[in-house]
Amino acid sequence: MSGASSGSDTGDDGATSGRDDVEGEHEGDGEREGRPAMEAVRYDDGTLAYPGHPIGPEGGEPVETVDLSEHTAEIVTWTTSTAPPPGVPEPNHLAVVEFDLDGEAVRALGQLTTGDVEIGEAVAPTYVEQLREPGAGIREPGSQEWDGYRFEPTG
Amino acid sequence: MTQFGQREAWIRELLAEAGQACLDDTGVPPTEIEHLYVANMASGEFEGQTGVPNALAHDLSCLPAYAQRVDQTSASGGAGIYAAWQSVASGASGMTLLVGGEKMTHRSTAETTDVIASLTHPVEYKHGVTLPSFAGLTARRYLETTDAPRESLARVAVKNHRNGVDNPHAQFRTEITVEDVLASPIVADPLRLYDFCPITDGAAALLFCPVEVAAEYADDYAVVAGIGGATDTHVVHERAEPTTMNAVVESGREAYGMAGYGPEDVDVAELHDMFTILEFLQMEGLGFAEERRAWEAVEEGRTEREGELPTNTSGGLKSKGHPLGASGVAQGYEIYKQILGEAGPRQVDADVGLACNVGGFGNCVTTTIVEAGA
């Protein structure tokens, strides 16, 4: 696993900051510069969620954020979608991956950089400025972020 | 219910067609309708027509009936059954008309897929995930972690197409083979085109009233014996096991509990086969098969029309079609026909029927158990 520092970077990010921390606070961290965190939330019972929700599954409060982009994950399952909606790469390789952060598992769905993968394979998040063309689909472009992380096999 | 398929009619006309047919069939005057529910996911997004409950109340001369839209994405119809049942069970309405419908085929496949995918969380939507791709992700996991052969999924499509041949309302009335399914184009690997339901226009309607009122209008009628609804995570990857649909399990448990029946008492079932894999997951979630063993029941023919639990005798969403808001209502319509012995060449021996309507990718589910009245 990369990011052996346990991934807790709440000291920098704060509990709710998404992209605002990108400029300045990570100066000197070349890998992080210019890109936001892939922000999971840790609740007060120790469980993790990506994305975070205001209330945890057992009623827990979010207490810190964890940047998943600094960790590797394993492919739980994957597919290649050949009929994607407007503004989406075709074909669109997608996977559900699982991060293991010191024994606490958290999953994420995201695009893959290739369709040549297997269940159980290790992948690392790689930053992409635009995963999907804003405004090409039905969703209001200003209502959400469009950048994020694709998963790339580490092997 | 209306003919399902590619229709020239728009949403108002489809809803009115189904609603009027239901009133004509039951002999209930429109002025008797106290509550009117319209199950519909996205008439505004698809067509630019909102306010459809009021439009339908006017078109059917149900004024001044209370009218309300019920949206629970693909499970809007099942949620409509729940709302209609609640209105009568609570005493708020003595006569409730439920009409579900959707107009979709004027949009391209990509646009339609996007309207449906708009139900996803932003962290999912930005990756271009679609409901078919959730199905591909889940089917791969199911095939990798069970002994199910790929062909078992194809057999669901083959069975439901065969059933649809005998349904005059179905969009597709042609048989297909396992080879056809496995040779069709990949949509979301490992699933192919014939693992998916089509894009459909159509509407269906049901009338709800207290049992004593039903007896005034008809000798034969069906009774809602049990109903339950439940939700699962909005973000699909947050589920502990991708092949378990908790909202199916919970809604089934609630419906069985209210009805006093178990899975062994069900004679006929309509399951939400938007994708072939969903039929397996609902069979397991509702107790018709052991966990991760539903594929065996399909392989052994137990879900065929002649089997011990005929499943999707209507042809299912797969061959009948899937006009989003109409589907749950049309499932109820098929169970009603089966219970009353009015299903024609599709008829099976059934006293108790179950319909399971799934929204999102198992995000919201309603399960209804119906038995014969009187």
Interface residues (C-beta under 8 A of the other chain):
Chain A: A49 Y50 P51 V76 T77 W78 T79 T80 S81 T82 A83 P84 P85 P86 G87 V88 P89 N92 L94 A95 V96 R107 A108 L109 G110 Q111 G115 I119 L131 R132 G137 I138 R139 S143 Q144 E145 W146 D147 G148
Chain B: E45 T109 A110 E111 T113 D114 V115 A117 S118 H121 P122 V123 E124 Y125 K126 H127 G128 V129 T130 P132 S133 G136 L137 T138 R140 R141 E144 P185 I186 V187 A188 D189 P190 L191 V235 V236 H237 E238 P242
